[in-house]
Amino acid sequence: MKVKYKVWIEKDDKFIIGEGGIKILKSIDKHKKLTKVAKELNMSYKFVWNYIKKIENNLKDCIVVTHRGGANKGYTELTERGKELIKIFDYYKNLFDKLLNNNYYSGRIIKINENKIIVEVDNPKNLKENDKIIIIKE
């Protein structure tokens, strides 16, 4: 058996974006042209545009800015909010991937002193000083 999962972002109980939408945003960031995005992802231009507008409507914020300029001169770019969605999604997707691939350690907190926490890890394989860790309370 294998555990599977899906990640998506919601705001005020409304779906904002999932893996497919993140692919669209990453492709926009790469190509800057919605026609190229649609072609790369085997989607229609209209579908891509409507998906973006649905995200913006539910988010109540802009995720792309379009610049008109005629044939081959216009372009589309992500706003800071659009880039933030990618960053948030990727952070949690990578975190969950690590958990499911047994890339986690168990242990207990030994001591807390101001901003320092001393942790004892049951099996510290592959850990080294200055590794970033996340502590989850059971």
PEFEN-V830099 format. One record per pair of residues at least 4 apart in sequence whose ideal C-beta (glycine too) atoms are under 7 Angstrom apart, sorted by sequence separation. I is the first residue (numbers start at 1). J is the second residue. D is the distance in Angstrom with one decimal. If there is no record, write none. Layout:
i;j;d
I;J;D
I;J;D
This chain:
i;j;d
10;14;6.1
17;21;3.8
19;23;6.6
20;24;6.8
21;25;6.5
22;26;6.2
23;27;6.2
24;28;6.4
25;29;6.4
26;30;6.3
27;31;5.8
28;32;7.0
33;37;6.8
34;38;6.2
35;39;6.4
36;40;6.1
37;41;6.2
43;47;4.7
45;49;6.2
46;50;6.0
47;51;6.1
48;52;6.6
49;53;6.5
50;54;6.2
51;55;6.6
52;56;6.4
53;57;6.1
54;58;6.4
55;59;5.8
59;63;6.9
69;73;3.1
70;74;6.5
78;82;3.5
80;84;6.2
81;85;6.8
83;87;6.4
84;88;6.2
85;89;6.1
86;90;6.0
87;91;6.3
88;92;6.8
89;93;5.9
90;94;6.0
91;95;6.4
92;96;6.2
93;97;6.3
94;98;6.5
95;99;6.6
96;100;6.2
97;101;6.0
127;131;5.5
10;15;5.8
11;16;5.4
17;22;6.2
31;36;3.9
38;43;5.0
43;48;5.4
56;61;6.6
69;74;4.0
78;83;5.1
98;103;4.0
99;104;5.5
112;117;5.3
10;16;5.9
31;37;5.6
38;44;6.0
56;62;5.7
68;74;4.9
98;104;6.6
121;127;6.6
8;15;6.2
9;16;4.5
38;45;4.6
56;63;5.7
67;74;5.7
111;118;4.4
9;17;5.2
55;63;5.8
66;74;6.9
67;75;5.3
109;117;5.8
110;118;4.4
8;17;6.6
28;37;5.5
31;40;6.9
110;119;6.6
8;18;3.9
27;37;4.3
35;45;6.0
38;48;4.9
66;76;4.8
109;119;5.7
110;120;5.1
34;45;5.8
37;48;5.6
52;63;6.6
6;18;6.7
7;19;6.8
52;64;5.8
64;76;5.3
65;77;5.6
107;119;5.6
108;120;5.7
24;37;6.3
27;40;5.4
64;77;6.7
107;120;5.0
27;41;6.0
34;48;5.6
64;78;5.9
65;79;5.9
107;121;3.9
34;49;6.4
63;78;6.5
64;79;6.4
107;122;5.2
63;79;5.7
105;121;4.8
106;122;5.1
24;41;6.6
62;79;5.2
105;122;6.9
23;41;6.1
63;81;5.4
64;82;5.8
105;123;6.7
62;81;6.6
63;82;3.6
105;124;6.7
61;81;5.0
63;85;6.5
105;127;6.8
24;48;5.9
24;51;6.1
21;51;6.2
21;55;6.1
28;64;6.3
17;55;5.5
25;63;7.0
16;55;6.0
16;58;5.4
33;75;6.2
34;76;5.5
15;58;6.6
16;59;5.4
32;75;4.2
33;76;6.8
14;58;4.5
32;76;6.0
32;77;6.1
11;58;6.7
11;59;6.0
28;76;5.7
29;78;5.3
28;78;5.9
25;78;6.2
25;82;5.6
25;85;6.4
26;86;6.3
25;86;5.5
22;86;6.0
22;89;5.0
17;85;5.6
17;89;6.8
9;85;6.5
9;88;6.3
9;89;6.2
7;89;6.4
7;92;5.5
7;93;5.0
7;96;6.5
5;96;5.9
3;100;5.8
